[in-house]
Amino acid sequence: MQVIALRGTSIATLNSANNIGGAMYVQVTNTHTADVTLTVAAVGSEEKISFPGTIVLVPDQTILLKKGSTDTLAGGSAGHLVATAVSIGK
């Protein structure tokens, strides 16, 4: 199990693109009763770190996602996906 530190308040909706405060690691939970597709979109980054693509989260699934600081997340309707910026401890 990874130890994480919170880097902000959860964002309770990802129905529009959001870079989650420029976080590199994000915990995302599907709170909906059906599968929800999460899209990571690459948005210009000087860091050259980007991980675009999509993933389907089943109901109640939580993932820890690595992304570029300017990459955005989007998916589901209001309240279906909850995202929280985190840092990973050792």
N, C-alpha and C positions, 0 to 999 in steps of 0.2 A: 504494500500500500504506500502511495506517495503522501508525503506531508505537504500541505499547501498553505499559503498565507493569503488572506483576502487582500485585494488591492482596490476595493471599492464596493459599492452597493450593487446588488443584482439588478439586471435589466429584465423586466418582466415581459417584454415583447420584442420579437425580432421580425415583425411583419414588414419592416423596412430596413434597409442596409444600415449597419452600425459597426464601427471599428472597436467598440467596447473600450473606449478611452485609450486606444493605442496599445492595449495589452498584447503581449506575445503568447500568453497562455490563458485559456478561457475554459471554465467548467460550464458545460451546457447540459440542461436537463429537459427532457420532453415531459411536460405535465399533462399532455392531452391523452385521450383514450384511444387514439389511433396513431399509426406511424406518421412522422413528420420529416420532411426532407430539409436538411440544413445545407445552405449554399455558402461556400467561402469564395469570395471574389477578390482577385488580385487587383489592388489599386496601387499605382506608382509608388515605389519605395526605393530610396537611395541605399537601403541596407541590402538589397538584392535577395531578401528573404521573403519568399512567398509560397504558399501552399494552397492554391486554388483547387476547387472541386466540390463534390456533393457527397453527403452521407445521409442515410436514412436512420433515424432514431426511433426505436420502438417505444410504446408507452412505458413511462417511468424509467427509461434508460438515461444514464448520466455518463458523459464522456469528458475527458480532459483533452483539449484541442490546442495544438501549437499552430500559430499563424504569424504572418508578418504584421508589424505594428500598424501599417496602414490598410491591411486587408480588412474587408468587411464581412459580417455574418448576416444572413437573412434566412427566414423560414417560418412557415406556419402563419396562423392568424394571431391576433392579440392574445397573449397569455399562454400560447402553446409551447413555446421554448423560453426557458429562463437562462440567462447567461451571466456569469460572474467572472470578472478579471481576477486572476490569481497569480502567485509566483510559486515556484516549486522549490521545496526545501530538500535538504540532503539528509 
